[in-house]
Amino acid sequence: MALNPKFAGQRFVAATSAQPLHTLEFFLDYVCPYADRVQFIFRQQIQPWHPSSTLVHEAGVAVLQTAPDRFWPFSKALFDKQTEYFDENVVGEPRNKTYQRLAQLASSSVGLDEKQIYSLLEISDKPNSEGNLNVGNKVTNDIKLLVKGVPENSISSSFTKDDWEQWLKKNIV
């Protein structure tokens, strides 16, 4: 929705460019009694047409696994340094080298142990203990959950109002 120029002060630009490509709108009421019940969820959206997108998101998950309270500051660091991970800046770099740079960023930006973060991201060049190849790294399973979501097979399209109330009471805290 367009913003009338006389209300331009309501526009918050979190980028260095005065003309960002994306806009998120939040409809808030200053006197809404639910203000202390609002939360924002960052849904990681991997863009497969940018090969390094997966690697950067994996680094976010490694930080989330290691120190959840540092996820947001690390995400800010990733946004601040995003051009370092653009296609042209990683095209000639081996995957594990990019992971090393991401682990260094986790160390320098939010104080996490670089070796610990790298150990979650590194891809081995050898089969695992069962002889399997192509097993990913230590964040792969979480990335799969982020990409696929978590299926809830107990919900049915035939749920009645009572079924929904019962399910919500059982599953929503």
Contact map, one row per residue, 1 for C-alpha under 8 A:
11100000000000000000000000000000000000000000000000000000000000000000000000000000000000000000000000000000000000000000000000000000000000000000000000000000000000000000000000000
11110000000000000000000000000000000000000000000000000000000000000000000000000000000000000000000000000000000000000000000000000000000000000000000000000000000000000000000000000
11111011000000000000000000000000000000000000000000000000000000000000000000000000000000000000000000000000000000000000000000000000000000000000000000000000000000000000000000000
01111111000000000000000000000000000000000000000000000000000000000000000000000000000000000000000000000000000000000000000000000000000000000000000000000000000000000000000000000
00111111000000000000000000000000000000000000000000000000000000000000000000000000000000000000000000000000000000000000000000000000000000000000000000000000000000000000000000000
00011111100000000000000000000000000000000000000000000000000000000000000000000000000000000000000000000000000000000000000000000000000000000000000000000000000000000000000000000
00111111111000000000000000000000000000000000000000000000000000000000000000000000000000000000000000000000000000000000000000000000000000000000000000000000000000000000000000000
00111111111000000000000000000000000000000000000000000000000000000000000000000000000000000000000000000000000000000000000000000000000000000000000000000000000000000000000000000
00000111111100000000000000000000000000000000000000000000000000000000000000000000000000000000000000000000000000000000000000000000000000000000000000000000000000000000000000000
00000011111100000000000000000000000000000000000000000000000000000000000000000000000000000000000000000000000000000000000000000000000000000000000000000000000000000000000000000
00000011111110000000000000000000000000000000000000000000000000000000000000000000000000000000000000000000000000000000000000000000000000000000000000000000000000000000000000000
00000000111111000000000000000000000000000000000000000000000000000000000000000000000000000000000000000000000000000000000000000000000000000000000000000000000000000000000000000
00000000001111110101000000000000000000000000000000000000000000000000000000000000000000000000000000000000000000000000000000000000000000000000000000000000000000000000000000000
00000000000111110000000000000000000000000000000000000000000000000000000000000000000000000000000000000000000000000000000000000000000000000000000000000000000000000000000000000
00000000000011111101000000000000000000000000000000000000000000000000000000000000000000000000000000000000000000000000000000000000000000000000000000000000000000000000000000000
00000000000011111100000000000000000000000000000000000000000000000000000000000000000000000000000000000000000000000000000000000000000000000000000000000000000000000000000000000
00000000000000111111000000000000000000000000000000000000000000000000000000000000000000000000000000000000000000000000000000000000000000000000000000000000000000000000000000000
00000000000010111111000000000000000000000000000000000000000000000000000000000000000000000000000000000000000000000000000000000000000000000000000000000000000000000000000000000
00000000000000001111100000000000000000000000000000000000000000000000000000000000000000000000000000000000000000000000000000000000000000000000000000000000000000000000000000000
00000000000010101111111000000000000000000000000000000000000000000000000000000000000000000000000000000000000000000000000000000000000000000000000000000000000000000000000000000
00000000000000000011111000000000000000000000000000000000000000000000000000000000000000000000000000000000000000000000000000000000000000000000000000000000000000000000000000000
00000000000000000001111100000000000000000000000000000000000000000000000000000000000000000000000000000000000000000000000000000000000000000000000000000000000000000000000000000
00000000000000000001111110000000000000000000000000000000000000000000000000000000000000000000000000000000000000000000000000000000000000000000000000000000000000000000000000000
00000000000000000000011111000000000000000000000000000000000000000000000000000000000000000000000000000000000000000000000000000000000000000000000000000000000000000000000000000
00000000000000000000001111100000000000000000000000000000000000000000000000000000000000000000000000000000000000000000000000000000000000000000000000000000000000000000000000000
00000000000000000000000111110000000000000000000000000000000000000000000000000000000000000000000000000000000000000000000000000000000000000000000000000000000000000000000000000
00000000000000000000000011111000000000000000000000000000000000000000000000000000000000000000000000000000000000000000000000000000000000000000000000000000000000000000000000000
00000000000000000000000001111101000000000000000000000000000000000000000000000000000000000000000000000000000000000000000000000000000000000000000000000000000000000000000000000
00000000000000000000000000111111000000000000000000000000000000000000000000000000000000000000000000000000000000000000000000000000000000000000000000000000000000000000000000000
00000000000000000000000000011111001000000000000000000000000000000000000000000000000000000000000000000000000000000000000000000000000000000000000000000000000000000000000000000
00000000000000000000000000001111101000000000000000000000000000000000000000000000000000000000000000000000000000000000000000000000000000000000000000000000000000000000000000000
00000000000000000000000000011111111000000000000000000000000000000000000000000000000000000000000000000000000000000000000000000000000000000000000000000000000000000000000000000
00000000000000000000000000000011111100000000000000000000000000000000000000000000000000000000000000000000000000000000000000000000000000000000000000000000000000000000000000000
00000000000000000000000000000001111111000000000000000000000000000000000000000000000000000000000000000000000000000000000000000000000000000000000000000000000000000000000000000
00000000000000000000000000000111111111000000000000000000000000000000000000000000000000000000000000000000000000000000000000000000000000000000000000000000000000000000000000000
00000000000000000000000000000000111111000000000000000000000000000000000000000000000000000000000000000000000000000000000000000000000000000000000000000000000000000000000000000
00000000000000000000000000000000011111100000000000000000000000000000000000000000000000000000000000000000000000000000000000000000000000000000000000000000000000000000000000000
00000000000000000000000000000000011111110000000000000000000000000000000000000000000000000000000000000000000000000000000000000000000000000000000000000000000000000000000000000
00000000000000000000000000000000000011111000000000000000000000000000000000000000000000000000000000000000000000000000000000000000000000000000000000000000000000000000000000000
00000000000000000000000000000000000001111100000000000000000000000000000000000000000000000000000000000000000000000000000000000000000000000000000000000000000000000000000000000
00000000000000000000000000000000000000111110000000000000000000000000000000000000000000000000000000000000000000000000000000000000000000000000000000000000000000000000000000000
00000000000000000000000000000000000000011111000000000000000000000000000000000000000000000000000000000000000000000000000000000000000000000000000000000000000000000000000000000
00000000000000000000000000000000000000001111100000000000000000000000000000000000000000000000000000000000000000000000000000000000000000000000000001000000000000000000000000000
00000000000000000000000000000000000000000111110000000000100000000000000000000000000000000000000000000000000000000000000000000000000000000000000001000000000000000000000000000
00000000000000000000000000000000000000000011111000000000000000000000000000000000000000000000000000000000000000000000000000000000000000000000000000100000000000000000000000000
00000000000000000000000000000000000000000001111100001100100000000000000000000000000000000000000000000000000000000000000000000000000000000000000000100000000000000000000000000
00000000000000000000000000000000000000000000111111101100000000000000000000000000000000000000000000000000000000000000000000000000000000000000000000000000000000000000000000000
00000000000000000000000000000000000000000000011111101100000000000000000000000000000000000000000000000000000000000000000000000000000000000000000000000000000000000000000000000
00000000000000000000000000000000000000000000001111100000000000000000000000000000000000000000000000000000000000000000000000000000000000000000000000000000000000000000000000000
00000000000000000000000000000000000000000000001111111000000000000000000000000000000001100000000000000000000000000000000000000000000000000000000000000000000000000000000000000
00000000000000000000000000000000000000000000001111111110000000000000000000000000000000100000000000000000000000000000000000000000000000000000000000000000000000000000000000000
00000000000000000000000000000000000000000000000001111111000000000000000000000000000011100100000000000000000000000000000000000000000000000000000000000000000000000000000000000
00000000000000000000000000000000000000000000011101111111100000000000000000000000000010000000000000000000000000000000000000000000000000000000000000000000000000000000000000000
00000000000000000000000000000000000000000000011100111111110000000000000000000000000000000000000000000000000000000000000000000000000000000000000000000000000000000000000000000
00000000000000000000000000000000000000000000000000111111111000000000000000000000000000000000001001100000000000000000000000000000000000000000000000000000000000000000000000000
00000000000000000000000000000000000000000000000000011111111100000000000000000100000010000000000000000100000000000000000000000000000000000000000000000000000000000000000000000
00000000000000000000000000000000000000000001010000001111111110000000000000000000000000000000000000000000000000000000000000000000000000000000001000000000000000000000000000000
00000000000000000000000000000000000000000000000000000111111111000000000000000000000000000000000000000000000000000000000010000000000000000011001000000000000000000000000000000
00000000000000000000000000000000000000000000000000000011111111100000000000000000000000000000000000100110000000000000100010000000000000000000000000000000000000000000000000000
00000000000000000000000000000000000000000000000000000001111111110000001001100000000000000000000000000000000000000000000000000000000000000000000000000000000000000000000000000
00000000000000000000000000000000000000000000000000000000111111111000000000000000000000000000000000000000000000000000000000000000000000000010011000000000000000000000000000000
00000000000000000000000000000000000000000000000000000000011111111100000000000000000000000000000000000000000000000000100110000000000000000010000000000000000000000000000000000
00000000000000000000000000000000000000000000000000000000001111111111011001000000000000000000000000000000010000010000100000000000000000000000000000000000000000000000000000000
00000000000000000000000000000000000000000000000000000000000111111111111000000000000000000000000000000000000000000000000000000000000000000000000000000000000000000000000000000
00000000000000000000000000000000000000000000000000000000000011111111000000000000000000000000000000000000000000000000000000000000000000000000000000000000000000000000000000000
00000000000000000000000000000000000000000000000000000000000001111111000000000000000000000000000000000000000000000000100000000000000000000000000000000000000000000000000000000
00000000000000000000000000000000000000000000000000000000000000111111111000000000000000000000000000000000000000000000000000000000000000000000000000000000000000000000000000000
00000000000000000000000000000000000000000000000000000000000000111111111000000000000000000000000000000000000000000000000000000000000000000000000000000000000000000000000000000
00000000000000000000000000000000000000000000000000000000000000010011111100000000000000000000000000000000000000000000000000000000000000000000000000000000000000000000000000000
00000000000000000000000000000000000000000000000000000000000000110011111111000000000000000000000000000000000001000000000000000000000000000000000000000000000000000000000000000
00000000000000000000000000000000000000000000000000000000000100110011111111100000000000000000000000000000000000000000000000000000000000000000000000000000000000000000000000000
00000000000000000000000000000000000000000000000000000000000000000000111111110000000000000000000000000000000000000000000000000000000000000000000000000000000000000000000000000
00000000000000000000000000000000000000000000000000000000000000000000011111111000000000000000000000000000000011000000000000000000000000000000000000000000000000000000000000000
00000000000000000000000000000000000000000000000000000000000100100000011111111100000000000000000000000000010011000000000000000000000000000000000000000000000000000000000000000
00000000000000000000000000000000000000000000000000000000000100000000001111111110000000000000000000000000000000000000000000000000000000000000000000000000000000000000000000000
00000000000000000000000000000000000000000000000000000000000000000000000111111111000000000000000000000000000000000000000000000000000000000000000000000000000000000000000000000
00000000000000000000000000000000000000000000000000000000000000000000000011111111100000000000000000000000100010000000000000000000000000000000000000000000000000000000000000000
00000000000000000000000000000000000000000000000000000001000000000000000001111111110000000000000000000000000000000000000000000000000000000000000000000000000000000000000000000
00000000000000000000000000000000000000000000000000000000000000000000000000111111110000000000000000000000000000000000000000000000000000000000000000000000000000000000000000000
00000000000000000000000000000000000000000000000000000000000000000000000000011111110000000000000000000000000000000000000000000000000000000000000000000000000000000000000000000
00000000000000000000000000000000000000000000000000000000000000000000000000001111111110000000000000000000000000000000000000000000000000000000000000000000000000000000000000000
00000000000000000000000000000000000000000000000000000000000000000000000000000111111111000000000000000000000000000000000000000000000000000000000000000000000000000000000000000
00000000000000000000000000000000000000000000000000000000000000000000000000000000111111001000000000000000000000000000000000000000000000000000000000000000000000000000000000000
00000000000000000000000000000000000000000000000000000000000000000000000000000000111111001100000000000000000000000000000000000000000000000000000000000000000000000000000000000
00000000000000000000000000000000000000000000000000011001000000000000000000000000111111111100000000000000000000000000000000000000000000000000000000000000000000000000000000000
00000000000000000000000000000000000000000000000001010000000000000000000000000000011111111100000000000000000000000000000000000000000000000000000000000000000000000000000000000
00000000000000000000000000000000000000000000000001110000000000000000000000000000000011111110000000000000000000000000000000000000000000000000000000000000000000000000000000000
00000000000000000000000000000000000000000000000000000000000000000000000000000000000011111110000000000000000000000000000000000000000000000000000000000000000000000000000000000
00000000000000000000000000000000000000000000000000000000000000000000000000000000001111111111000000000000000000000000000000000000000000000000000000000000000000000000000000000
00000000000000000000000000000000000000000000000000010000000000000000000000000000000111111111110001000000000000000000000000000000000000000000000000000000000000000000000000000
00000000000000000000000000000000000000000000000000000000000000000000000000000000000000111111100000000000000000000000000000000000000000000000000000000000000000000000000000000
00000000000000000000000000000000000000000000000000000000000000000000000000000000000000001111110000000000000000000000000000000000000000000000000000000000000000000000000000000
00000000000000000000000000000000000000000000000000000000000000000000000000000000000000000111111011000000000000000000000000000000000000000000000000000000000000000000000000000
00000000000000000000000000000000000000000000000000000000000000000000000000000000000000000101111111000000000000000000000000000000000000000000000000000000000000000000000000000
00000000000000000000000000000000000000000000000000000010000000000000000000000000000000000000111111100000000000000000000000000000000000000000000000000000000000000000000000000
00000000000000000000000000000000000000000000000000000000000000000000000000000000000000000000011111110000000000000000000011100000000000000000000000000000000000000000000000000
00000000000000000000000000000000000000000000000000000000000000000000000000000000000000000000111111111000000000000000000000000000000000000000000000000000000000000000000000000
00000000000000000000000000000000000000000000000000000010000000000000000000000000000000000100111111111100000000000000000000000000000000000000000000000000000000000000000000000
00000000000000000000000000000000000000000000000000000010001000000000000000000000000000000000001111111110000000000000010011000000000000000000000000000000000000000000000000000
00000000000000000000000000000000000000000000000000000000000000000000000000000000000000000000000111111111000000000000010000000000000000000000000000000000000000000000000000000
00000000000000000000000000000000000000000000000000000000000000000000000000000000000000000000000011111111100000000000000000000000000000000000000000000000000000000000000000000
00000000000000000000000000000000000000000000000000000001001000000000000000000000000000000000000001111111110000000000010000000000000000000000000000000000000000000000000000000
00000000000000000000000000000000000000000000000000000000001000000000000000000000000000000000000000111111111000000110110000000000000000000000000000000000000000000000000000000
00000000000000000000000000000000000000000000000000000000000000000000000000000000000000000000000000011111111100000100000000000000000000000000000000000000000000000000000000000
00000000000000000000000000000000000000000000000000000000000000000000000000001000000000000000000000001111111111000000000000000000000000000000000000000000000000000000000000000
00000000000000000000000000000000000000000000000000000000000000100000000001000000000000000000000000000111111111111100100000000000000000000000000000000000000000000000000000000
00000000000000000000000000000000000000000000000000000000000000000000000000000000000000000000000000000011111111111100000000000000000000000000000000000000000000000000000000000
00000000000000000000000000000000000000000000000000000000000000000000000000000000000000000000000000000001111111110000000000000000000000000000000000000000000000000000000000000
00000000000000000000000000000000000000000000000000000000000000000000000011001000000000000000000000000000111111100000000000000000000000000000000000000000000000000000000000000
00000000000000000000000000000000000000000000000000000000000000000000010011000000000000000000000000000000111111110000000000000000000000000000000000000000000000000000000000000
00000000000000000000000000000000000000000000000000000000000000000000000000000000000000000000000000000000011111111000000000000000000000000000000000000000000000000000000000000
00000000000000000000000000000000000000000000000000000000000000100000000000000000000000000000000000000000011101111101100000000000000000000000000000000000000000000000000000000
00000000000000000000000000000000000000000000000000000000000000000000000000000000000000000000000000000000011000111111100000000000000000000000000000000000000000000000000000000
00000000000000000000000000000000000000000000000000000000000000000000000000000000000000000000000000000011011000011111110000000000000000000000000000000000000000000000000000000
00000000000000000000000000000000000000000000000000000000000000000000000000000000000000000000000000000010000000001111111000000000000000000000000000000000000000000000000000000
00000000000000000000000000000000000000000000000000000000000000000000000000000000000000000000000000000000000000011111111100000000000000000000000000000000000000000000000000000
00000000000000000000000000000000000000000000000000000000001001100100000000000000000000000000000000000010010000011111111110000000000000000000000000000000000000000000000000000
00000000000000000000000000000000000000000000000000000000000000000000000000000000000000000000000000110110000000000111111111000000000000000000000000000000000000000000000000000
00000000000000000000000000000000000000000000000000000000000000000000000000000000000000000000000000000000000000000011111111000000000000000100000000000000000000000000000000000
00000000000000000000000000000000000000000000000000000000000001000000000000000000000000000000000000000000000000000001111111000000000000001110000000000000000000000000000000000
00000000000000000000000000000000000000000000000000000000011001000000000000000000000000000000000100100000000000000000111111100000000000001110000000000000000000000000000000000
00000000000000000000000000000000000000000000000000000000000000000000000000000000000000000000000100100000000000000000011111110000000000001000000000000000000000000000000000000
00000000000000000000000000000000000000000000000000000000000000000000000000000000000000000000000100000000000000000000000011111000000000011000000000000000000000000000000000000
00000000000000000000000000000000000000000000000000000000000000000000000000000000000000000000000000000000000000000000000001111110000000001000000000000000000000000000000000000
00000000000000000000000000000000000000000000000000000000000000000000000000000000000000000000000000000000000000000000000000111110000000000000000000000000000000000000000000000
00000000000000000000000000000000000000000000000000000000000000000000000000000000000000000000000000000000000000000000000000011111000010000000000000000000000000000000000000000
00000000000000000000000000000000000000000000000000000000000000000000000000000000000000000000000000000000000000000000000000011111111110000000000000000000000000000000000000000
00000000000000000000000000000000000000000000000000000000000000000000000000000000000000000000000000000000000000000000000000000111111110100000000000000000000000000000000000000
00000000000000000000000000000000000000000000000000000000000000000000000000000000000000000000000000000000000000000000000000000011111100000000000000000000000000000000000000000
00000000000000000000000000000000000000000000000000000000000000000000000000000000000000000000000000000000000000000000000000000011111100000000000000000000000000000000000000000
00000000000000000000000000000000000000000000000000000000000000000000000000000000000000000000000000000000000000000000000000000011111110000000000000000000000000000000000000000
00000000000000000000000000000000000000000000000000000000000000000000000000000000000000000000000000000000000000000000000000000011111111100000000000000000000000000000000000000
00000000000000000000000000000000000000000000000000000000000000000000000000000000000000000000000000000000000000000000000000000111001111100000000000000000000000000000000000000
00000000000000000000000000000000000000000000000000000000000000000000000000000000000000000000000000000000000000000000000000000000000111110000000000000000000000000000000000000
00000000000000000000000000000000000000000000000000000000000000000000000000000000000000000000000000000000000000000000000000000001000111111000000000000000000000000000000000000
00000000000000000000000000000000000000000000000000000000000000000000000000000000000000000000000000000000000000000000000000100000000001111111000000000000000000000000000000000
00000000000000000000000000000000000000000000000000000000000000000000000000000000000000000000000000000000000000000000000111110000000000111111000000000000000000000000000000000
00000000000000000000000000000000000000000000000000000000000000000000000000000000000000000000000000000000000000000000001110000000000000011111100000000000000000000000000000000
00000000000000000000000000000000000000000000000000000000010011000000000000000000000000000000000000000000000000000000000110000000000000011111111000000000000000000000000000000
00000000000000000000000000000000000000000000000000000000010000000000000000000000000000000000000000000000000000000000000000000000000000011111111100000000000000000000000000000
00000000000000000000000000000000000000000000000000000000000000000000000000000000000000000000000000000000000000000000000000000000000000000111111110000000000000000000000000000
00000000000000000000000000000000000000000000000000000000000010000000000000000000000000000000000000000000000000000000000000000000000000000011111111000000000000000000000000000
00000000000000000000000000000000000000000000000000000000110010000000000000000000000000000000000000000000000000000000000000000000000000000011111111100000000000000000000000000
00000000000000000000000000000000000000000000000000000000000000000000000000000000000000000000000000000000000000000000000000000000000000000001111111111000000000000000000000000
00000000000000000000000000000000000000000000000000000000000000000000000000000000000000000000000000000000000000000000000000000000000000000000111111111100000000000000000000000
00000000000000000000000000000000000000000011000000000000000000000000000000000000000000000000000000000000000000000000000000000000000000000000011111111000000000000000000000000
00000000000000000000000000000000000000000000110000000000000000000000000000000000000000000000000000000000000000000000000000000000000000000000001111111000000000000000000000000
00000000000000000000000000000000000000000000000000000000000000000000000000000000000000000000000000000000000000000000000000000000000000000000000111111100000000000000000000000
00000000000000000000000000000000000000000000000000000000000000000000000000000000000000000000000000000000000000000000000000000000000000000000000111111110000000000000000000000
00000000000000000000000000000000000000000000000000000000000000000000000000000000000000000000000000000000000000000000000000000000000000000000000010011111000000000000000000000
00000000000000000000000000000000000000000000000000000000000000000000000000000000000000000000000000000000000000000000000000000000000000000000000000001111100000000000000000000
00000000000000000000000000000000000000000000000000000000000000000000000000000000000000000000000000000000000000000000000000000000000000000000000000000111111000000000000000000
00000000000000000000000000000000000000000000000000000000000000000000000000000000000000000000000000000000000000000000000000000000000000000000000000000011111100000000000000000
00000000000000000000000000000000000000000000000000000000000000000000000000000000000000000000000000000000000000000000000000000000000000000000000000000001111100000000000000000
00000000000000000000000000000000000000000000000000000000000000000000000000000000000000000000000000000000000000000000000000000000000000000000000000000001111110100000000000000
00000000000000000000000000000000000000000000000000000000000000000000000000000000000000000000000000000000000000000000000000000000000000000000000000000000111111100000000000000
00000000000000000000000000000000000000000000000000000000000000000000000000000000000000000000000000000000000000000000000000000000000000000000000000000000001111100000000000000
00000000000000000000000000000000000000000000000000000000000000000000000000000000000000000000000000000000000000000000000000000000000000000000000000000000000111110000000000000
00000000000000000000000000000000000000000000000000000000000000000000000000000000000000000000000000000000000000000000000000000000000000000000000000000000001111111111000000000
00000000000000000000000000000000000000000000000000000000000000000000000000000000000000000000000000000000000000000000000000000000000000000000000000000000000001111111000000000
00000000000000000000000000000000000000000000000000000000000000000000000000000000000000000000000000000000000000000000000000000000000000000000000000000000000000111111100000000
00000000000000000000000000000000000000000000000000000000000000000000000000000000000000000000000000000000000000000000000000000000000000000000000000000000000000111111110000000
00000000000000000000000000000000000000000000000000000000000000000000000000000000000000000000000000000000000000000000000000000000000000000000000000000000000000111111111000000
00000000000000000000000000000000000000000000000000000000000000000000000000000000000000000000000000000000000000000000000000000000000000000000000000000000000000111111111100000
00000000000000000000000000000000000000000000000000000000000000000000000000000000000000000000000000000000000000000000000000000000000000000000000000000000000000001111111110000
00000000000000000000000000000000000000000000000000000000000000000000000000000000000000000000000000000000000000000000000000000000000000000000000000000000000000000111111111000
00000000000000000000000000000000000000000000000000000000000000000000000000000000000000000000000000000000000000000000000000000000000000000000000000000000000000000011111111100
00000000000000000000000000000000000000000000000000000000000000000000000000000000000000000000000000000000000000000000000000000000000000000000000000000000000000000001111111110
00000000000000000000000000000000000000000000000000000000000000000000000000000000000000000000000000000000000000000000000000000000000000000000000000000000000000000000111111111
00000000000000000000000000000000000000000000000000000000000000000000000000000000000000000000000000000000000000000000000000000000000000000000000000000000000000000000011111111
00000000000000000000000000000000000000000000000000000000000000000000000000000000000000000000000000000000000000000000000000000000000000000000000000000000000000000000001111111
00000000000000000000000000000000000000000000000000000000000000000000000000000000000000000000000000000000000000000000000000000000000000000000000000000000000000000000000111111
00000000000000000000000000000000000000000000000000000000000000000000000000000000000000000000000000000000000000000000000000000000000000000000000000000000000000000000000011111
